[in-house]
Amino acid sequence: MTLLPWLQHTIETFSEQLKTGRVGHAYLIAMDVAYGGEALTLELAKAALCKQVGVTGSCGFCKPCQLVEANNHPDLYRVEADGAQIKVDQIRALCQKLTTTPQQGGRRVAVILNSERLNQASANALLKTLEEPGKDTILFLQANSPTRLLPTISSRCQRLHLEIPSKAVVKQWLQQELASNEDLTWCLPVVGGPLAILSAVESGRDKALVAYRKGWIQSLSSGHLCDSLLNVNEKQVSDALKVLYLVVHRILVKKQEMDPMLRAKLANFAAKVMLLETRLSVMPNVNSLALFEGLTIEYNQLMS
């Protein structure tokens, strides 16, 4: 897979900073992994270590680039969550490594993925290094949900302009990657981003999502739960509820002439669906059949 086209401008901006010596010491990459946040962060790290960085980023041919490609660069440090959190011992170990002399004679670069998973202790352990990282040291903090990052961390990081692609751009990119004219952008809110759609196609999850969409349209129309929604297991309930929300949202968009009171009730119903989805993690032994039948009945009573 080639570099995502919507990342190129950010890479070019950072490359210009490197070439003119105006590079910062800490950057927050506020982009979800499913939109290329991890890929972008690693590409920026590679550019920061490159000996011959160009207008469009790393050269790809120098020794540091080759070491990065082989996941073997001694001055590139990568931290990810250990379980649900990034723990204080991980950050202390990173900060200690960043005080050592670069083995390749260039920069030392740290990448912290899903940085919103820093807990209070690990965030506090990182503060001093963010303020005074040392000479030729750059930290990149990638965050799927930047609003969850502690203000003390985000305020100490520079931000590069990030482009979130439009549906049209994503559609064109997916059609090129999949060699298909099928428009899968409708399921972006379900899976989270373009890269997640690729994974969904590879796993067959996209076919299940299409089946849920057809199933909900048929069930809401007839008032009876159709076959594709009868045997949804616990791991699939979240997807099915997200698709239901999209189906109801589309009804709201298409039927602009709907009575305002009914529109308000339908909007509340959609909100209830998403609330149920967010509560799934604390709902033991979800009876999907009963849940879906109840929602189908509620929708039809609301619309009758």
C-alpha positions in Angstrom: 0.0 0.0 0.0 1.4 3.4 -1.0 1.5 6.4 1.3 -2.0 7.7 2.0 -2.5 10.8 -0.3 -4.0 13.0 2.5 -0.8 12.6 4.6 1.5 14.0 2.0 1.0 17.7 2.8 1.8 17.2 6.5 5.0 15.3 5.6 6.0 18.0 3.2 5.5 20.7 5.8 7.6 18.8 8.4 10.3 18.1 5.8 10.6 21.8 5.1 11.0 22.4 8.9 13.8 19.8 8.9 15.6 21.3 5.9 15.4 24.9 7.3 16.3 24.0 10.9 13.0 25.1 12.3 12.0 21.8 13.7 10.3 21.5 17.1 11.2 19.1 19.9 7.7 17.6 20.5 4.7 17.1 18.1 1.2 15.9 18.7 -0.2 13.9 15.8 -4.0 14.1 16.5 -5.1 11.6 13.9 -6.8 8.2 14.4 -4.9 5.1 13.4 -7.7 4.2 11.0 -7.1 7.4 9.1 -3.3 6.8 9.0 -2.2 8.4 12.3 0.3 5.6 13.0 1.6 5.6 9.5 2.0 9.3 9.5 3.8 9.4 12.8 6.3 6.7 11.7 6.9 8.5 8.4 7.7 11.7 10.3 10.0 9.8 12.6 11.7 8.3 9.6 12.1 11.8 8.0 13.6 13.1 11.2 16.3 10.4 11.1 17.0 10.6 7.4 20.4 11.9 6.2 19.1 13.2 2.9 15.5 14.3 3.7 13.8 15.8 0.6 10.8 17.9 -0.1 8.5 14.9 0.1 10.0 13.3 3.2 12.7 10.7 3.8 14.9 9.5 1.0 14.3 5.8 1.7 17.9 4.9 0.6 20.3 6.2 3.3 21.4 3.9 6.1 19.1 5.4 8.7 16.1 5.0 6.4 17.1 1.4 5.8 17.4 0.8 9.5 14.0 2.3 10.1 12.5 0.1 7.4 14.1 -3.0 9.0 12.7 -1.9 12.5 16.3 -1.8 13.7 17.2 1.8 14.1 19.0 2.1 17.5 18.0 5.8 18.0 14.3 5.3 17.3 12.2 4.4 20.3 8.6 3.3 20.1 6.2 3.1 23.0 2.7 1.6 22.9 0.1 0.9 25.6 0.9 -2.1 27.9 -2.7 -3.3 28.1 -5.2 -0.4 28.5 -2.6 2.1 29.6 0.9 3.4 28.9 2.5 2.8 32.3 4.9 5.0 34.2 7.8 2.4 34.0 7.5 2.5 30.2 7.9 6.3 30.1 10.7 6.3 32.7 12.6 3.8 30.6 12.0 5.9 27.5 13.2 9.1 29.2 16.4 7.3 30.3 17.1 6.1 26.8 16.7 9.7 25.4 19.6 10.8 27.6 22.1 8.5 25.9 24.3 9.5 23.0 22.8 8.7 19.5 24.4 5.6 18.2 24.1 6.8 14.6 25.3 10.3 15.3 22.1 12.0 14.3 18.9 12.6 16.2 17.1 10.5 18.9 13.4 10.1 18.0 10.7 8.8 20.3 7.2 7.7 19.0 4.4 7.3 21.6 1.3 5.7 19.9 -2.2 6.1 21.4 -0.7 8.7 23.8 -4.1 9.4 25.2 -3.5 6.2 27.2 -0.9 7.9 29.3 -2.1 7.7 32.9 -1.5 10.5 35.4 1.7 9.0 36.6 3.2 8.3 33.2 2.1 11.7 31.9 3.8 13.4 34.8 7.0 11.3 34.2 7.0 12.6 30.6 6.6 16.3 31.4 10.2 17.1 32.1 11.4 15.4 28.9 8.8 17.2 26.9 10.0 20.5 28.3 13.7 19.8 28.0 14.2 16.8 25.7 17.9 17.4 25.1 19.8 18.3 21.9 18.7 16.6 18.7 15.8 14.9 20.3 12.2 14.8 18.8 9.1 13.2 20.4 6.0 12.3 18.4 2.8 11.7 20.3 0.1 10.1 18.2 -3.5 10.2 19.6 -6.7 8.6 18.4 -8.7 10.8 20.8 -6.6 13.9 21.4 -9.3 15.4 23.7 -8.5 12.6 26.2 -4.9 13.7 26.4 -4.0 15.6 29.5 -3.7 19.4 28.9 -0.3 19.4 30.5 0.9 17.1 27.7 -0.8 18.5 24.7 0.1 22.1 25.6 3.8 21.2 25.4 3.5 19.8 21.9 3.5 21.5 18.5 0.9 20.5 16.0 1.2 20.0 12.3 -1.7 20.8 10.0 -3.6 17.5 9.3 -6.0 16.9 6.5 -8.9 14.5 7.2 -10.0 13.3 3.8 -13.5 13.9 2.4 -15.7 11.0 1.6 -15.0 11.6 -2.1 -11.3 11.3 -1.5 -11.7 8.2 0.6 -14.1 6.6 -2.0 -11.5 7.2 -4.8 -8.7 5.8 -2.7 -10.6 2.7 -1.7 -11.7 2.0 -5.3 -8.0 2.2 -6.3 -6.8 0.0 -3.5 -9.6 -2.6 -3.9 -9.8 -2.4 -7.7 -13.6 -2.1 -7.2 -16.3 0.5 -8.0 -18.3 -0.4 -4.9 -18.8 2.6 -2.5 -18.0 1.5 1.0 -17.7 5.0 2.5 -21.2 4.6 4.1 -19.7 2.4 6.8 -16.9 4.8 7.8 -18.8 5.7 11.0 -19.0 2.0 11.9 -15.4 0.9 11.4 -13.6 4.2 12.1 -11.7 5.1 9.0 -10.4 4.2 5.5 -7.7 1.7 6.7 -10.3 0.0 8.9 -12.5 -0.5 5.8 -9.6 -2.3 4.1 -9.3 -4.5 7.1 -13.0 -5.1 7.0 -12.9 -6.2 3.4 -10.0 -8.5 4.1 -11.8 -10.2 7.0 -15.3 -10.3 5.3 -16.7 -7.9 7.9 -17.9 -5.6 5.2 -20.3 -8.3 3.9 -21.8 -8.6 7.4 -22.3 -4.8 7.6 -24.1 -4.8 4.3 -26.3 -7.7 5.5 -27.1 -5.7 8.7 -28.0 -2.6 6.7 -30.4 -4.6 4.4 -31.7 -6.4 7.4 -32.6 -3.3 9.4 -34.2 -1.6 6.4 -36.4 -4.6 5.8 -37.1 -5.1 9.6 -38.1 -1.5 10.2 -40.3 -1.5 7.1 -42.1 -4.8 7.9 -42.1 -4.6 11.7 -40.6 -8.1 12.0 -36.9 -8.9 12.6 -35.5 -10.4 9.4 -33.1 -13.4 9.1 -29.8 -11.6 9.0 -30.4 -10.1 12.4 -31.6 -13.3 14.2 -28.2 -14.9 15.0 -25.9 -12.0 15.8 -23.3 -12.9 18.4 -22.1 -10.7 21.2 -19.1 -9.5 19.2 -21.3 -8.4 16.3 -23.9 -6.5 18.3 -21.9 -3.3 18.3 -21.7 -3.3 14.5 -25.4 -4.1 14.1 -26.4 -1.2 16.4 -24.1 1.3 14.7 -25.6 0.3 11.3 -29.1 0.7 12.7 -28.1 4.2 13.8 -26.9 5.0 10.2 -30.2 3.6 8.8 -32.3 5.8 11.1 -30.1 8.8 10.4 -30.5 8.3 6.7 -34.3 8.3 7.2 -34.0 11.6 9.0 -31.9 13.1 6.2 -34.2 11.8 3.3 -37.5 12.7 4.9 -37.1 16.4 5.3 -40.9 16.9 5.2 -41.5 14.8 8.3 -43.6 16.3 11.1 -41.2 18.1 13.5 -42.5 16.2 16.6 -42.0 12.9 14.9 -38.6 14.0 13.7 -37.6 14.8 17.3 -38.9 11.4 18.5 -36.9 9.6 15.7 -33.8 11.6 16.6 -34.2 10.5 20.3 -34.6 6.9 19.1 -31.3 7.2 17.1 -29.6 8.6 20.2 -30.9 5.7 22.3 -29.5 3.3 19.8 -26.0 4.8 20.1 -26.3 5.0 23.9 -27.0 1.3 24.0 -24.0 0.7 21.8 -21.7 2.6 24.2 -23.0 0.6 27.1 -22.4 -2.8 25.6 -19.1 -3.2 27.4 -20.9 -3.2 30.7 -23.9 -5.2 29.6 -23.3 -8.9 30.6 -24.8 -11.6 28.4 -26.5 -9.4 25.8 -29.6 -11.0 24.3 -29.3 -9.6 20.8 -32.5 -11.1 19.6 -34.6 -9.6 22.4 -32.7 -6.3 22.0 -33.2 -6.0 18.3 -36.8 -7.1 18.4 -37.5 -4.5 21.1 -35.9 -1.8 18.9 -37.9 -2.9 15.9 -41.2 -2.7 17.8 -40.3 0.6 19.3 -39.5 2.1 15.9 -42.8 0.9 14.4 -44.8 2.2 17.3 -43.0 5.5 17.0 -43.7 5.8 13.2 -47.3 4.5 13.4 
